[in-house]
Amino acid sequence: MQNISKISKISISISVLLLCAVVIYMALNVQEIEIDDQDLAGLGNSQEEPASQLLTENSQALEKAKTAENKVVRKISDVEYILGDFNAPIQIIVYDDFDNQFSADYFLVLKEVNNYFAEKVAIVFRHFPMRSHQNSAVAALASECAGEQDLFWEMAEKLFNSKLEGKLNEENVFVLAEAAEVDKDEFVECMRTKKYLEKIQNSITEADNLNVIGAPTTFINSIPYPGAYQFEDFVDSAGIERKGLRSIIEEELAKS
């Protein structure tokens, strides 16, 4: 019995050591991923603002978007990461930043939208990492590197949850990837080469051309809604009554 107990203890010890080795291996590779100022050229320059300020500036941002000439948000394509049904009557495109507190809160609202409307909505995430947020770029890269392994939304949820917990940083990105069960070698190589940096930069340029001024900015059937909206109707800090995403979507469904 003592021999069996010793064998069990040895097996557990080996398992723990192997797990630690994997996490350390992935974490050490963070040092190889350096995103310099040239890489960051074109990143959104918006500063993180209080939710109330974002809401009260909605009308200004909306007017800018409406008056932009020949600037229509690109339609959802089947090569993007879609939450919901690609052929849904409600097309929701979100330009967002993983290292933004309001975006992390807003992701919970988007999940509620997906659960409530199901096949009636298609939600697509597009990148708008802001220069003022230290971990925006590496988090965006991590989501894409997980995405090529069909784990984009799993990684996105972990990144946003990490932000809500105050734990999002470069080292933790690799721990999150391990938890999402990525192939570690493929993921590390993807991150090291910054494989999807150009895709992220193109998304930023696209957002700039649409007069996106901060994250999150949502387009619902091509209509822009800047700021972190709530699911239900609400009153903002200025005392202005605003429609929540449920009311907005239901109105759009009534048109179809």
Order of alpha helices (4+ residues) and beta strands (2+ residues): alpha-alpha-alpha-alpha-beta-beta-alpha-beta-alpha-alpha-alpha-alpha-alpha-beta-beta-beta-beta-alpha
